[in-house]
Amino acid sequence: MAKVNNGRFTAQPDTEFVVFLIGMRINKLWAIHKWLPVFNAMPKMLRELHINRDLGFLSYQMWFSRTVILLQYWESPEKLMQYAKASNSEHLPAWKQFNTKIQESSAVGIWHETYLSGPKLQENIYVDMPNFGLGKAFQLKPVVSKLNNAEKRLKR
C-alpha cells in the first residue's frame, strides 16, 4: 500500500506541462478478442515510458471500469507528440493495429484529451494522501499560510 503523506501538501510546477487523459470503453463485453488487445497495449507503453524517462513522461494514475481512464502528465506537448509518432515506440504499432483490425467493429471505443497547463493555470491540494496526480508528477511541498487556499495557490 502506498505511503500516506500526513498533512496538507501541494505541487507547485514552475514550468509548463501537459495533462493527457486517454482511455478505452468496452462497448461489447462478449467481444473480448476485440478489446483485450487494446487493453493489453497500454502496460507495454507505460513500461517503455518508465524505462526511458528522457521521452518526457512524468507520471500517471489509472482507473478501471467499463471505461478505463489513464491520467498522464508529460513535460511538453512536443514530447507527447514525438512519442505518439515515433516508429520505434510501443504506441505506433498499437495504434496501427487498432485502425486496421479493431476500429470498425465498435466493440471497443478509445478516446483522449490533451490539456496544456503550467504555473498559475492550475492549483491542487492533497490532504492525507499518498503521492497522487500532480503530486506524483512534481515534488510535493507542505502547504504554508501563503498557499492555504485555492485562490492563493492560483496566484502564487
C-alpha positions, 0 to 999 in steps of 0.5 A: 500500500502506498505511503500516506503523506500526513498533512496538507501538501501541494505541487507547485510546477514552475514550468509548463506541462501537459495533462493527457487523459486517454482511455478505452470503453468496452462497448461489447463485453462478449467481444473480448478478442476485440478489446483485450488487445487494446487493453493489453497495449497500454502496460507495454507503453507505460513500461517503455515510458518508465524505462526511458524517462528522457521521452518526457513522461512524468507520471500517471494514475489509472482507473478501471471500469467499463471505461478505463481512464489513464491520467498522464502528465508529460513535460511538453506537448512536443514530447507527447507528440514525438512519442505518439509518432515515433516508429520505434515506440510501443504506441505506433504499432498499437495504434496501427493495429487498432485502425486496421483490425479493431476500429470498425467493429465498435466493440471497443471505443478509445478516446483522449484529451490533451490539456496544456497547463503550467504555473498559475493555470492550475492549483491542487491540494492533497490532504492525507494522501499518498503521492497522487496526480500532480503530486506524483508528477512534481515534488510535493511541498507542505502547504504554508499560510501563503498557499492555504487556499485555492485562490492563493495557490492560483496566484502564487 
